[in-house]
Each structure stands twice: as structure tokens, then as C-alpha cells.
Amino acid sequence: MTTFHTKHRTDFRISHGKITLVFYNKPAFCGGTCVYCIHEAGFTKSTVSNEDTLLAKNCSWDPTCQIDTRFQQYQIPAIYGYKYGLAVKGDSFTNHDPDYLRWYFKALYDYLNGHVSENLEEARFLQQDAFSRCVGVQAETRPDQITEEWCAIMLQLGVTTVELGVQCLDDEVLHINRRGHGLDEVRKATQLLREHGFEVGYHMMVGMVGSSDEIDYEVLSQRLWEPDFSPDCMKIYPCILLKNLKLQRQLARYANSTRWTPLTDERYVDLLTMAYPHIPPTVHVNRIQRMMPPEEILLGPKNTIDRLQFNGISRCLWQRSVAQTDYPLDGDFWDYRVQSSLHGTGYCIEATLQDGAVLVGYGRLNVIGGTNGLIRDLRVLGNMVPVGVRNHIGPQHIGIGKTMLQEMERLARQNGCTTLTVHPPVGTPRYFESLGFKPKGNYYYQKLLEPLFPRDA
């Protein structure tokens, strides 16, 4: 296995089964006027000048320049078969012009393909057999901008994960912070995204103007896990005020107000310590703070928190992922076990070792319309193994994904489904074809299921 030696602001790793590359769309109006938002001239809203955003700006936000610079920055060798996850950030994804996004994604896929295509559809088609494969695309947007039309556009682009800026599940707090949406929009967006086969993530903010420790605790420990919400993955951010008050003029007005009591480092750690035991083990908690230099923060938590300090109380997917445990990444993974459990309105399927303590793969399944099992996620962790390479050590390419799909098929049949459907990442259709899936429409693949008779249950 190739080892990469790089030190950069954005973590570079292969231990989560892929190489994640971060890109930024050009600055554009996000559709909101939030009190807490950071706005530095010349950059996308809610960001400041740092290594990642400066890279994008120095490329004039051009996608080809960004991905080429990333390859050079991370010293990625020209080895065929590497798998990439693309995280596209910058303002609100769904407030950009769709044609701009089509151009943007075509450029990214063209780079991975090593070929300039005539259009996005050709670039997507070539990804199926390309040497460098995209195995997931993450986009960030607002709940009130999720529509049927935008779901169709994101499917065309190849987006697989949509992270919603929910911030708080309290209508009054959202109103005070001029968020521009309420809980109803969050419910509708979550349902719509699930029905189209996306993994759903939430961005949550604690310590907001008008909130309190009690509200934040109730949101993180109870409201979030009602079936209508229950995100698959989640990022938690404490509300902070930077020393450069010009970047947050609205929030600065609340600095000495009784309506805002900024969290301290101690209170924030206490909040996480109390909330973590209530966060379902089927959730992937991606982040618990922003990567912001402590010396630049005036109010709010400043210190960097080591997430591993919550190992004793958290059982989330990140905490149990093999890369965060002491289990050797080049060890023996053949004795894995696949199991499923309820999550929100669907199921989470896990592949684990050591009685669930070591997570090596997971996926999501929902039953749509009573007859269709819809796969919303499927991934195998561990050190990335190039496409087409056989493997005997580590979790990848030893059949874990196939076994999880078999469990999904069992669950679908148990729920009366006659089809199993997936919206695969643009670089993975051949994998699903090898397991009996066939194209269904433009962007889905489907497998017919045999009916489940009572004697088979």
C-alpha cells in the first residue's frame, strides 16, 4: 500500500477507503442573511482566507486548476485505480446556476478521466471505466432550497451526499438568527433527499443567539433523533465571534447583549459529554468544531478538542471506524459480521469486528412506496485498495460490500419490496452491474427481487 507523507490543513488519508479532495465553487449569494455568518470579502460566505480557500481563490475558483493543484499538493502518484471522494463547498450549492455546476463537475470528471468530454453525460459515462474513479460527491446547501428539480439536478451531477445547514431545531432560535427557514423546511428537505437516494447530513450549531445550554442539549440529545430528522451524518459547530469584528458585523452587535451567552470551552465540552451518549451509534459525527486558529477567536470555544477523548461515551460510526481504533489496518478482516438496525425512517447496515467495536463498512436503506428498497449509501473503510486489485489484508475487496448488499436485499424482501434500487457514484456502476443491477432511467440502477414467502422468513 502506498504511503503519502503530507501535512496540510485538510486531512489527507486513505484509511477511510478513498482519497477526499476539497473544492470551492466561486463566491455567490447563498440565499441567507444569518446573524452568525462570517463574510470576508473575496471569499465564499461562512469561510475565511486559509490554505484551502486561498488555493481555490488563487485558481480563480477554476475546478481543473483546483484538482490539479490538489494532486500536486498531496503528491498523488500516477497510479491507476485510485478512488476519490469529492467535497464541493462554497456558499449554498443549490443557489448556483445549474449550467455552471454542470460545467464545474464535467471539468472534475474530465480530469479524473484524463480526457476532455463533449458534455457532462459523456464525462459521467467515461467515469464508469476510468482509471481514477469518483466514489462519492458531497455538497452543502440550505434546507429551504431542496426541491424536486434540484434533486434531479444533483442526481445528474453525481452528488451522493447532501449536507443541510440546519443549525438548530428550534423555530424561535432560527428566527432570531435570521436563518430564513424553520423546522418544516428541514423535515421536507430531509424526506425529499431520502426519497431520491441521497445520504443526508446536518450542520448543527450550538451556542447561537437566543439559544441556551438547555435548548442545545435537548436538540442534540432528543429532537434530532425524531424519525423526521435523524441525519445519517452530522457536523457540530459552536457559534464563535472572531476578533476581526468586520467579518461578523451582525453577531458583533450581540457581544454584550443578554440575548447571547457565548459558550466557553468548558461548557462546550460539558455539552458534548452529556449529549454524546444520546447520539445513535448509527450516526457518523464528522466534526465537532471549525478549524479556526484560537488566537483569532474573541468569543466562543477556542481550544482544539481531541474527539478521541469521547471514546468512552460515544459509539458513533466515526468513533468506531477502523482508522480511529487500535485495530491494525493491515490486519485480518475476514471474521467480520454484518448486522442491521433501525435509523430514522430506514435502516443502517454495518460490517464490524470485535462485537461491533471496530467498524469496517456501513450503508443505508429505505423502503420507498412500499415496494422499492432504496440504497442511499454503501462504503467499505480501511486502507484504499485500487480498483481491480485483489486483496487479502485490510477490509477492501474481500467481499464486505457484497455481504452488506445481501443484507440490504434481505431487509428489502422482508419489507415486501420487489426491487432494490441505487443511485451509484459515477465511478461505481460496474460494481453494481457485477451484482445483478441494471440501468433504470438515467441515473439509477435496479435489481428485481424474488418475493419473500413466509416459509423463507
LUMKOLTOR-631641 format. One record per residue (C-alpha): residue number from 0; residue in one letter; x, y, z. Coordinates in nm, 3 decimals, always signed. Example, Ala and Ser with C-alpha at 12.3 -4.5 7.8 and 13.67 -1.06 7.14 Angstrom:
2
ATOM:0:A:+1.230:-0.450:+0.780;
ATOM:1:S:+1.367:-0.106:+0.714;
END
This chain:
457
ATOM:0:M:+0.000:+0.000:+0.000;
ATOM:1:T:+0.134:+0.341:-0.097;
ATOM:2:T:+0.203:+0.578:+0.192;
ATOM:3:F:+0.153:+0.953:+0.146;
ATOM:4:H:+0.354:+1.199:+0.354;
ATOM:5:T:+0.179:+1.535:+0.355;
ATOM:6:K:+0.083:+1.790:+0.618;
ATOM:7:H:-0.196:+2.025:+0.524;
ATOM:8:R:-0.497:+2.197:+0.680;
ATOM:9:T:-0.739:+1.946:+0.529;
ATOM:10:D:-0.661:+1.592:+0.644;
ATOM:11:F:-0.521:+1.366:+0.376;
ATOM:12:R:-0.584:+0.999:+0.435;
ATOM:13:I:-0.652:+0.673:+0.261;
ATOM:14:S:-0.774:+0.491:+0.572;
ATOM:15:H:-1.142:+0.573:+0.503;
ATOM:16:G:-1.139:+0.377:+0.179;
ATOM:17:K:-1.083:+0.673:-0.054;
ATOM:18:I:-0.894:+0.999:-0.102;
ATOM:19:T:-1.112:+1.301:-0.020;
ATOM:20:L:-1.045:+1.615:-0.222;
ATOM:21:V:-1.197:+1.952:-0.122;
ATOM:22:F:-1.301:+2.214:-0.379;
ATOM:23:Y:-1.479:+2.550:-0.368;
ATOM:24:N:-1.737:+2.694:-0.603;
ATOM:25:K:-1.696:+3.060:-0.694;
ATOM:26:P:-1.841:+3.310:-0.442;
ATOM:27:A:-2.212:+3.371:-0.494;
ATOM:28:F:-2.510:+3.479:-0.287;
ATOM:29:C:-2.612:+3.190:-0.065;
ATOM:30:G:-2.974:+3.298:-0.018;
ATOM:31:G:-2.940:+3.381:+0.352;
ATOM:32:T:-2.860:+3.671:+0.587;
ATOM:33:C:-2.772:+3.479:+0.904;
ATOM:34:V:-2.664:+3.671:+1.214;
ATOM:35:Y:-2.363:+3.449:+1.291;
ATOM:36:C:-2.227:+3.425:+0.935;
ATOM:37:I:-1.864:+3.506:+0.858;
ATOM:38:H:-1.811:+3.710:+0.544;
ATOM:39:E:-1.463:+3.801:+0.423;
ATOM:40:A:-1.452:+4.000:+0.100;
ATOM:41:G:-1.345:+3.792:-0.198;
ATOM:42:F:-1.429:+3.456:-0.038;
ATOM:43:T:-1.737:+3.241:-0.012;
ATOM:44:K:-1.963:+3.319:+0.283;
ATOM:45:S:-1.901:+3.141:+0.613;
ATOM:46:T:-1.533:+3.097:+0.524;
ATOM:47:V:-1.216:+3.297:+0.578;
ATOM:48:S:-0.884:+3.305:+0.399;
ATOM:49:N:-0.700:+2.984:+0.481;
ATOM:50:E:-0.496:+2.722:+0.299;
ATOM:51:D:-0.800:+2.563:+0.135;
ATOM:52:T:-0.987:+2.876:+0.032;
ATOM:53:L:-0.670:+3.053:-0.085;
ATOM:54:L:-0.591:+2.754:-0.305;
ATOM:55:A:-0.932:+2.789:-0.469;
ATOM:56:K:-0.908:+3.168:-0.500;
ATOM:57:N:-0.558:+3.151:-0.648;
ATOM:58:C:-0.710:+2.919:-0.909;
ATOM:59:S:-0.979:+3.182:-0.975;
ATOM:60:W:-1.217:+2.911:-0.846;
ATOM:61:D:-1.150:+2.705:-1.161;
ATOM:62:P:-1.219:+2.333:-1.096;
ATOM:63:T:-0.943:+2.198:-1.323;
ATOM:64:C:-0.682:+2.417:-1.158;
ATOM:65:Q:-0.806:+2.318:-0.813;
ATOM:66:I:-0.798:+1.943:-0.871;
ATOM:67:D:-0.459:+1.960:-1.044;
ATOM:68:T:-0.318:+2.163:-0.755;
ATOM:69:R:-0.461:+1.911:-0.507;
ATOM:70:F:-0.290:+1.625:-0.689;
ATOM:71:Q:+0.040:+1.811:-0.675;
ATOM:72:Q:-0.012:+1.926:-0.315;
ATOM:73:Y:-0.082:+1.575:-0.191;
ATOM:74:Q:+0.189:+1.425:-0.413;
ATOM:75:I:-0.059:+1.175:-0.555;
ATOM:76:P:+0.137:+0.947:-0.787;
ATOM:77:A:+0.005:+0.849:-1.126;
ATOM:78:I:-0.112:+0.507:-1.013;
ATOM:79:Y:-0.422:+0.375:-1.179;
ATOM:80:G:-0.728:+0.276:-0.986;
ATOM:81:Y:-0.737:+0.526:-0.702;
ATOM:82:K:-1.077:+0.614:-0.555;
ATOM:83:Y:-1.175:+0.973:-0.482;
ATOM:84:G:-1.444:+1.143:-0.281;
ATOM:85:L:-1.515:+1.499:-0.396;
ATOM:86:A:-1.633:+1.755:-0.138;
ATOM:87:V:-1.762:+2.069:-0.312;
ATOM:88:K:-1.807:+2.366:-0.081;
ATOM:89:G:-1.878:+2.738:-0.107;
ATOM:90:D:-2.191:+2.934:-0.020;
ATOM:91:S:-2.509:+2.734:-0.094;
ATOM:92:F:-2.470:+2.466:-0.362;
ATOM:93:T:-2.829:+2.492:-0.486;
ATOM:94:N:-2.815:+2.870:-0.523;
ATOM:95:H:-2.566:+2.840:-0.809;
ATOM:96:D:-2.669:+2.833:-1.173;
ATOM:97:P:-2.722:+2.468:-1.278;
ATOM:98:D:-2.528:+2.519:-1.602;
ATOM:99:Y:-2.231:+2.650:-1.403;
ATOM:100:L:-2.242:+2.338:-1.185;
ATOM:101:R:-2.265:+2.111:-1.491;
ATOM:102:W:-1.954:+2.278:-1.633;
ATOM:103:Y:-1.782:+2.251:-1.294;
ATOM:104:F:-1.845:+1.878:-1.249;
ATOM:105:K:-1.765:+1.796:-1.610;
ATOM:106:A:-1.422:+1.954:-1.551;
ATOM:107:L:-1.360:+1.744:-1.239;
ATOM:108:Y:-1.465:+1.420:-1.409;
ATOM:109:D:-1.262:+1.510:-1.719;
ATOM:110:Y:-0.952:+1.541:-1.502;
ATOM:111:L:-1.009:+1.202:-1.342;
ATOM:112:N:-1.084:+1.051:-1.683;
ATOM:113:G:-0.776:+1.202:-1.846;
ATOM:114:H:-1.000:+1.308:-2.135;
ATOM:115:V:-1.193:+1.623:-2.224;
ATOM:116:S:-1.552:+1.518:-2.297;
ATOM:117:E:-1.810:+1.686:-2.513;
ATOM:118:N:-2.055:+1.718:-2.225;
ATOM:119:L:-2.130:+1.611:-1.869;
ATOM:120:E:-2.308:+1.293:-1.974;
ATOM:121:E:-2.004:+1.172:-2.168;
ATOM:122:A:-1.777:+1.256:-1.873;
ATOM:123:R:-2.006:+1.055:-1.643;
ATOM:124:F:-2.012:+0.764:-1.887;
ATOM:125:L:-1.631:+0.753:-1.911;
ATOM:126:Q:-1.604:+0.750:-1.531;
ATOM:127:Q:-1.752:+0.400:-1.527;
ATOM:128:D:-1.430:+0.254:-1.669;
ATOM:129:A:-1.179:+0.527:-1.588;
ATOM:130:F:-0.856:+0.450:-1.408;
ATOM:131:S:-0.928:+0.716:-1.143;
ATOM:132:R:-1.279:+0.674:-1.003;
ATOM:133:C:-1.510:+0.910:-0.817;
ATOM:134:V:-1.682:+0.709:-0.541;
ATOM:135:G:-1.879:+0.990:-0.380;
ATOM:136:V:-1.967:+1.359:-0.405;
ATOM:137:Q:-2.064:+1.578:-0.111;
ATOM:138:A:-2.247:+1.910:-0.146;
ATOM:139:E:-2.365:+2.163:+0.115;
ATOM:140:T:-2.683:+2.369:+0.092;
ATOM:141:R:-2.986:+2.513:+0.272;
ATOM:142:P:-3.298:+2.311:+0.362;
ATOM:143:D:-3.532:+2.566:+0.205;
ATOM:144:Q:-3.362:+2.524:-0.134;
ATOM:145:I:-3.425:+2.150:-0.170;
ATOM:146:T:-3.684:+2.083:-0.441;
ATOM:147:E:-3.771:+1.803:-0.681;
ATOM:148:E:-3.596:+1.998:-0.955;
ATOM:149:W:-3.276:+2.036:-0.755;
ATOM:150:C:-3.278:+1.671:-0.654;
ATOM:151:A:-3.289:+1.584:-1.027;
ATOM:152:I:-3.003:+1.824:-1.099;
ATOM:153:M:-2.788:+1.683:-0.818;
ATOM:154:L:-2.851:+1.331:-0.944;
ATOM:155:Q:-2.729:+1.441:-1.286;
ATOM:156:L:-2.417:+1.597:-1.134;
ATOM:157:G:-2.335:+1.278:-0.944;
ATOM:158:V:-2.392:+1.414:-0.593;
ATOM:159:T:-2.437:+1.135:-0.338;
ATOM:160:T:-2.433:+1.320:-0.003;
ATOM:161:V:-2.623:+1.641:+0.072;
ATOM:162:E:-2.535:+1.827:+0.391;
ATOM:163:L:-2.803:+2.067:+0.508;
ATOM:164:G:-2.734:+2.380:+0.709;
ATOM:165:V:-2.998:+2.304:+0.972;
ATOM:166:Q:-2.812:+2.479:+1.259;
ATOM:167:C:-3.086:+2.438:+1.522;
ATOM:168:L:-3.414:+2.251:+1.560;
ATOM:169:D:-3.589:+2.538:+1.737;
ATOM:170:D:-3.802:+2.774:+1.530;
ATOM:171:E:-3.754:+3.070:+1.763;
ATOM:172:V:-3.376:+3.039:+1.764;
ATOM:173:L:-3.375:+3.009:+1.385;
ATOM:174:H:-3.594:+3.321:+1.359;
ATOM:175:I:-3.372:+3.526:+1.592;
ATOM:176:N:-3.068:+3.431:+1.386;
ATOM:177:R:-3.244:+3.528:+1.060;
ATOM:178:R:-3.193:+3.181:+0.921;
ATOM:179:G:-3.478:+3.213:+0.673;
ATOM:180:H:-3.630:+2.869:+0.729;
ATOM:181:G:-3.791:+2.667:+1.004;
ATOM:182:L:-3.839:+2.306:+1.107;
ATOM:183:D:-4.099:+2.239:+0.840;
ATOM:184:E:-3.845:+2.308:+0.565;
ATOM:185:V:-3.594:+2.078:+0.736;
ATOM:186:R:-3.849:+1.795:+0.750;
ATOM:187:K:-3.948:+1.837:+0.386;
ATOM:188:A:-3.588:+1.857:+0.265;
ATOM:189:T:-3.486:+1.550:+0.463;
ATOM:190:Q:-3.775:+1.344:+0.328;
ATOM:191:L:-3.718:+1.457:-0.031;
ATOM:192:L:-3.348:+1.377:-0.020;
ATOM:193:R:-3.412:+1.033:+0.127;
ATOM:194:E:-3.672:+0.955:-0.138;
ATOM:195:H:-3.417:+1.034:-0.410;
ATOM:196:G:-3.146:+0.817:-0.257;
ATOM:197:F:-2.908:+1.073:-0.106;
ATOM:198:E:-2.715:+1.034:+0.216;
ATOM:199:V:-2.838:+1.320:+0.439;
ATOM:200:G:-2.611:+1.524:+0.663;
ATOM:201:Y:-2.692:+1.808:+0.904;
ATOM:202:H:-2.476:+2.100:+1.010;
ATOM:203:M:-2.571:+2.188:+1.367;
ATOM:204:M:-2.467:+2.499:+1.560;
ATOM:205:V:-2.477:+2.533:+1.937;
ATOM:206:G:-2.442:+2.846:+2.146;
ATOM:207:M:-2.639:+3.059:+1.896;
ATOM:208:V:-2.801:+3.391:+1.977;
ATOM:209:G:-3.126:+3.320:+2.162;
ATOM:210:S:-3.032:+2.963:+2.247;
ATOM:211:S:-2.923:+2.817:+2.579;
ATOM:212:D:-2.736:+2.516:+2.712;
ATOM:213:E:-3.073:+2.354:+2.785;
ATOM:214:I:-3.204:+2.405:+2.430;
ATOM:215:D:-2.878:+2.285:+2.275;
ATOM:216:Y:-2.876:+1.973:+2.490;
ATOM:217:E:-3.238:+1.892:+2.410;
ATOM:218:V:-3.175:+1.938:+2.036;
ATOM:219:L:-2.862:+1.720:+2.029;
ATOM:220:S:-2.999:+1.450:+2.259;
ATOM:221:Q:-3.369:+1.430:+2.161;
ATOM:222:R:-3.516:+1.643:+1.881;
ATOM:223:L:-3.252:+1.544:+1.627;
ATOM:224:W:-3.340:+1.178:+1.658;
ATOM:225:E:-3.708:+1.204:+1.582;
ATOM:226:P:-3.777:+0.993:+1.268;
ATOM:227:D:-3.850:+1.300:+1.053;
ATOM:228:F:-3.495:+1.424:+1.114;
ATOM:229:S:-3.234:+1.161:+1.217;
ATOM:230:P:-2.948:+1.265:+0.985;
ATOM:231:D:-2.708:+0.999:+0.862;
ATOM:232:C:-2.407:+1.217:+0.935;
ATOM:233:M:-2.360:+1.536:+1.130;
ATOM:234:K:-2.119:+1.822:+1.191;
ATOM:235:I:-2.145:+2.026:+1.510;
ATOM:236:Y:-2.012:+2.381:+1.532;
ATOM:237:P:-2.011:+2.615:+1.832;
ATOM:238:C:-2.110:+2.972:+1.748;
ATOM:239:I:-1.799:+3.194:+1.764;
ATOM:240:L:-1.720:+3.563:+1.720;
ATOM:241:L:-1.387:+3.642:+1.558;
ATOM:242:K:-1.161:+3.919:+1.682;
ATOM:243:N:-1.193:+4.081:+1.341;
ATOM:244:L:-1.543:+4.213:+1.406;
ATOM:245:K:-1.577:+4.338:+1.048;
ATOM:246:L:-1.619:+3.976:+0.939;
ATOM:247:Q:-1.930:+3.931:+1.159;
ATOM:248:R:-2.090:+4.271:+1.195;
ATOM:249:Q:-2.434:+4.132:+1.286;
ATOM:250:L:-2.309:+3.896:+1.557;
ATOM:251:A:-2.077:+4.163:+1.698;
ATOM:252:R:-2.384:+4.365:+1.798;
ATOM:253:Y:-2.478:+4.086:+2.039;
ATOM:254:A:-2.135:+4.069:+2.205;
ATOM:255:N:-2.256:+4.243:+2.521;
ATOM:256:S:-2.623:+4.152:+2.492;
ATOM:257:T:-2.824:+3.941:+2.734;
ATOM:258:R:-2.966:+3.759:+2.430;
ATOM:259:W:-2.634:+3.588:+2.360;
ATOM:260:T:-2.430:+3.398:+2.615;
ATOM:261:P:-2.136:+3.256:+2.416;
ATOM:262:L:-2.023:+2.908:+2.510;
ATOM:263:T:-1.692:+2.870:+2.690;
ATOM:264:D:-1.452:+2.584:+2.624;
ATOM:265:E:-1.560:+2.415:+2.947;
ATOM:266:R:-1.933:+2.448:+2.880;
ATOM:267:Y:-1.897:+2.320:+2.526;
ATOM:268:V:-1.705:+2.010:+2.635;
ATOM:269:D:-1.965:+1.953:+2.907;
ATOM:270:L:-2.245:+1.982:+2.649;
ATOM:271:L:-2.078:+1.725:+2.422;
ATOM:272:T:-2.010:+1.496:+2.716;
ATOM:273:M:-2.379:+1.500:+2.810;
ATOM:274:A:-2.512:+1.477:+2.452;
ATOM:275:Y:-2.284:+1.211:+2.305;
ATOM:276:P:-2.443:+0.916:+2.490;
ATOM:277:H:-2.776:+1.006:+2.325;
ATOM:278:I:-2.637:+1.022:+1.971;
ATOM:279:P:-2.727:+0.693:+1.799;
ATOM:280:P:-2.435:+0.463:+1.709;
ATOM:281:T:-2.571:+0.462:+1.351;
ATOM:282:V:-2.474:+0.830:+1.301;
ATOM:283:H:-2.141:+0.949:+1.162;
ATOM:284:V:-2.032:+1.259:+1.358;
ATOM:285:N:-1.785:+1.409:+1.112;
ATOM:286:R:-1.678:+1.716:+1.307;
ATOM:287:I:-1.735:+1.893:+1.639;
ATOM:288:Q:-1.573:+2.232:+1.570;
ATOM:289:R:-1.438:+2.452:+1.294;
ATOM:290:M:-1.069:+2.455:+1.211;
ATOM:291:M:-1.005:+2.810:+1.330;
ATOM:292:P:-0.684:+2.940:+1.497;
ATOM:293:P:-0.762:+3.001:+1.867;
ATOM:294:E:-0.585:+3.337:+1.861;
ATOM:295:E:-0.840:+3.465:+1.607;
ATOM:296:I:-1.147:+3.389:+1.824;
ATOM:297:L:-1.283:+3.656:+2.058;
ATOM:298:L:-1.592:+3.482:+2.199;
ATOM:299:G:-1.694:+3.119:+2.200;
ATOM:300:P:-1.489:+2.800:+2.241;
ATOM:301:K:-1.127:+2.847:+2.131;
ATOM:302:N:-0.933:+2.532:+2.219;
ATOM:303:T:-0.891:+2.240:+1.980;
ATOM:304:I:-1.081:+1.934:+2.101;
ATOM:305:D:-0.946:+1.583:+2.052;
ATOM:306:R:-1.251:+1.379:+1.952;
ATOM:307:L:-1.087:+1.065:+2.083;
ATOM:308:Q:-1.146:+1.192:+2.437;
ATOM:309:F:-1.510:+1.090:+2.387;
ATOM:310:N:-1.426:+0.728:+2.306;
ATOM:311:G:-1.565:+0.608:+2.635;
ATOM:312:I:-1.908:+0.765:+2.586;
ATOM:313:S:-1.955:+0.783:+2.208;
ATOM:314:R:-2.042:+0.486:+1.989;
ATOM:315:C:-2.094:+0.683:+1.667;
ATOM:316:L:-1.970:+0.550:+1.334;
ATOM:317:W:-1.667:+0.780:+1.332;
ATOM:318:Q:-1.562:+0.678:+1.681;
ATOM:319:R:-1.584:+0.309:+1.586;
ATOM:320:S:-1.436:+0.340:+1.236;
ATOM:321:V:-1.133:+0.116:+1.199;
ATOM:322:A:-0.896:+0.410:+1.143;
ATOM:323:Q:-0.984:+0.551:+1.487;
ATOM:324:T:-0.926:+0.222:+1.672;
ATOM:325:D:-0.616:+0.027:+1.760;
ATOM:326:Y:-0.703:-0.246:+1.512;
ATOM:327:P:-0.423:-0.277:+1.253;
ATOM:328:L:-0.525:-0.152:+0.910;
ATOM:329:D:-0.318:-0.427:+0.750;
ATOM:330:G:-0.463:-0.695:+0.975;
ATOM:331:D:-0.703:-0.983:+0.917;
ATOM:332:F:-1.059:-0.867:+0.849;
ATOM:333:W:-1.216:-1.190:+0.728;
ATOM:334:D:-1.400:-1.252:+1.053;
ATOM:335:Y:-1.635:-0.957:+1.005;
ATOM:336:R:-2.004:-0.961:+1.091;
ATOM:337:V:-2.285:-0.777:+0.911;
ATOM:338:Q:-2.590:-0.657:+1.102;
ATOM:339:S:-2.865:-0.400:+1.059;
ATOM:340:S:-3.060:-0.169:+1.286;
ATOM:341:L:-3.330:+0.095:+1.251;
ATOM:342:H:-3.222:+0.451:+1.182;
ATOM:343:G:-3.474:+0.730:+1.129;
ATOM:344:T:-3.722:+0.602:+0.872;
ATOM:345:G:-3.486:+0.336:+0.738;
ATOM:346:Y:-3.201:+0.104:+0.823;
ATOM:347:C:-2.829:+0.130:+0.887;
ATOM:348:I:-2.628:-0.175:+0.783;
ATOM:349:E:-2.289:-0.224:+0.950;
ATOM:350:A:-1.991:-0.454:+0.897;
ATOM:351:T:-1.794:-0.485:+1.218;
ATOM:352:L:-1.543:-0.685:+1.417;
ATOM:353:Q:-1.498:-0.737:+1.792;
ATOM:354:D:-1.870:-0.729:+1.876;
ATOM:355:G:-1.929:-0.403:+1.694;
ATOM:356:A:-1.632:-0.216:+1.841;
ATOM:357:V:-1.448:-0.192:+1.506;
ATOM:358:L:-1.644:-0.061:+1.208;
ATOM:359:V:-1.520:-0.163:+0.862;
ATOM:360:G:-1.819:-0.073:+0.644;
ATOM:361:Y:-2.171:+0.067:+0.650;
ATOM:362:G:-2.468:+0.151:+0.430;
ATOM:363:R:-2.822:+0.293:+0.434;
ATOM:364:L:-3.152:+0.151:+0.310;
ATOM:365:N:-3.502:+0.297:+0.296;
ATOM:366:V:-3.827:+0.142:+0.178;
ATOM:367:I:-3.993:+0.379:-0.068;
ATOM:368:G:-4.354:+0.340:-0.176;
ATOM:369:G:-4.385:+0.004:-0.004;
ATOM:370:T:-4.225:-0.190:-0.290;
ATOM:371:N:-3.880:-0.040:-0.354;
ATOM:372:G:-3.575:-0.081:-0.136;
ATOM:373:L:-3.361:+0.228:-0.197;
ATOM:374:I:-2.990:+0.211:-0.115;
ATOM:375:R:-2.872:+0.553:+0.000;
ATOM:376:D:-2.513:+0.468:+0.091;
ATOM:377:L:-2.263:+0.182:+0.074;
ATOM:378:R:-1.898:+0.212:+0.171;
ATOM:379:V:-1.612:-0.004:+0.293;
ATOM:380:L:-1.348:+0.161:+0.511;
ATOM:381:G:-0.984:+0.079:+0.571;
ATOM:382:N:-0.681:+0.149:+0.354;
ATOM:383:M:-0.788:+0.220:-0.001;
ATOM:384:V:-0.721:-0.063:-0.245;
ATOM:385:P:-0.702:+0.044:-0.613;
ATOM:386:V:-0.986:-0.053:-0.844;
ATOM:387:G:-0.946:-0.405:-0.981;
ATOM:388:V:-0.672:-0.510:-0.738;
ATOM:389:R:-0.726:-0.830:-0.543;
ATOM:390:N:-0.669:-0.814:-0.172;
ATOM:391:H:-0.610:-1.045:+0.125;
ATOM:392:I:-0.538:-0.797:+0.406;
ATOM:393:G:-0.746:-0.498:+0.509;
ATOM:394:P:-1.123:-0.460:+0.463;
ATOM:395:Q:-1.140:-0.357:+0.097;
ATOM:396:H:-1.205:-0.602:-0.187;
ATOM:397:I:-1.267:-0.906:+0.033;
ATOM:398:G:-1.646:-0.915:-0.013;
ATOM:399:I:-1.768:-0.688:+0.267;
ATOM:400:G:-1.965:-0.463:+0.031;
ATOM:401:K:-2.129:-0.765:-0.133;
ATOM:402:T:-2.228:-0.908:+0.205;
ATOM:403:M:-2.382:-0.576:+0.313;
ATOM:404:L:-2.578:-0.566:-0.014;
ATOM:405:Q:-2.707:-0.915:+0.060;
ATOM:406:E:-2.831:-0.790:+0.398;
ATOM:407:M:-3.000:-0.496:+0.225;
ATOM:408:E:-3.168:-0.735:-0.014;
ATOM:409:R:-3.288:-0.947:+0.276;
ATOM:410:L:-3.432:-0.641:+0.452;
ATOM:411:A:-3.599:-0.520:+0.134;
ATOM:412:R:-3.762:-0.857:+0.071;
ATOM:413:Q:-3.866:-0.877:+0.436;
ATOM:414:N:-4.047:-0.545:+0.390;
ATOM:415:G:-4.231:-0.665:+0.081;
ATOM:416:C:-4.010:-0.494:-0.177;
ATOM:417:T:-3.990:-0.626:-0.529;
ATOM:418:T:-3.699:-0.406:-0.638;
ATOM:419:L:-3.369:-0.289:-0.494;
ATOM:420:T:-3.250:+0.045:-0.635;
ATOM:421:V:-2.936:+0.256:-0.602;
ATOM:422:H:-2.807:+0.588:-0.733;
ATOM:423:P:-2.442:+0.485:-0.760;
ATOM:424:P:-2.148:+0.728:-0.754;
ATOM:425:V:-2.034:+0.795:-1.110;
ATOM:426:G:-1.731:+0.568:-1.078;
ATOM:427:T:-1.908:+0.262:-0.938;
ATOM:428:P:-2.181:+0.136:-1.179;
ATOM:429:R:-1.967:-0.158:-1.293;
ATOM:430:Y:-1.955:-0.286:-0.935;
ATOM:431:F:-2.333:-0.287:-0.907;
ATOM:432:E:-2.370:-0.440:-1.252;
ATOM:433:S:-2.149:-0.728:-1.139;
ATOM:434:L:-2.402:-0.796:-0.863;
ATOM:435:G:-2.710:-0.807:-1.084;
ATOM:436:F:-2.814:-0.443:-1.104;
ATOM:437:K:-2.923:-0.295:-1.438;
ATOM:438:P:-2.973:+0.067:-1.551;
ATOM:439:K:-3.310:+0.213:-1.457;
ATOM:440:G:-3.373:+0.554:-1.608;
ATOM:441:N:-3.085:+0.798:-1.637;
ATOM:442:Y:-2.912:+0.776:-1.301;
ATOM:443:Y:-3.040:+0.475:-1.108;
ATOM:444:Y:-2.958:+0.104:-1.116;
ATOM:445:Q:-3.211:-0.157:-1.012;
ATOM:446:K:-3.231:-0.524:-0.927;
ATOM:447:L:-3.551:-0.727:-0.929;
ATOM:448:L:-3.619:-0.923:-0.612;
ATOM:449:E:-3.785:-1.256:-0.569;
ATOM:450:P:-4.093:-1.235:-0.341;
ATOM:451:L:-4.035:-1.339:+0.017;
ATOM:452:F:-4.267:-1.619:+0.122;
ATOM:453:P:-4.349:-1.675:+0.491;
ATOM:454:R:-4.150:-2.000:+0.498;
ATOM:455:D:-3.839:-1.808:+0.392;
ATOM:456:A:-3.862:-1.553:+0.674;
END
